[in-house]
């Protein structure tokens, strides 16, 4: 009965620490391998991230 509780407690601790670590990270920069125009499918997808 004690082992499942320890497993759940460790999983919760890991989840909380992962969220705290993600908040400390800087902004995510997405770079394309080449320049695209706004009217292409890749350009339209890139505009969604603005």
C-alpha positions as CSV (number, residue, x, y, z in Angstrom):
1,X,0.0,0.0,0.0
2,X,2.9,2.3,0.6
3,X,4.7,1.8,-2.7
4,X,1.9,3.2,-4.9
5,X,1.7,6.3,-2.8
6,X,5.5,6.8,-3.1
7,X,5.2,6.4,-6.9
8,X,2.4,9.0,-7.1
9,X,4.2,11.4,-4.9
10,X,7.4,11.1,-7.0
11,X,5.4,11.6,-10.2
12,X,3.7,14.7,-8.8
13,X,7.1,16.1,-7.6
14,X,8.6,15.5,-11.1
15,X,5.7,17.2,-12.8
16,X,5.9,20.3,-10.6
17,X,9.7,20.6,-11.1
18,X,9.3,20.2,-14.9
19,X,6.8,23.1,-15.0
20,X,9.1,25.3,-12.8
21,X,12.0,24.5,-15.1
22,X,10.0,25.3,-18.2
23,X,9.1,28.7,-16.8
24,X,12.7,29.7,-16.4
25,X,13.5,29.1,-20.0
26,X,13.8,32.0,-22.4
27,X,11.7,32.6,-25.5
28,X,11.6,30.0,-28.2
29,X,13.0,31.2,-31.5
30,X,11.9,29.3,-34.7
31,X,14.2,29.8,-37.6
32,X,13.5,28.6,-41.2
33,X,16.2,27.2,-43.4
34,X,15.4,29.7,-46.1
35,X,13.3,32.9,-46.7
36,X,9.7,32.3,-47.5
37,X,7.0,34.8,-48.7
38,X,3.8,35.4,-46.7
39,X,1.6,33.9,-49.4
40,X,3.1,30.4,-49.5
41,X,1.9,27.6,-47.2
42,X,5.1,27.8,-45.1
43,X,4.8,31.6,-44.9
44,X,1.2,31.4,-43.8
45,X,2.1,28.9,-41.1
46,X,4.9,31.1,-39.9
47,X,2.5,34.0,-39.6
48,X,0.5,32.0,-37.1
49,X,3.4,32.2,-34.7
50,X,3.7,36.0,-34.7
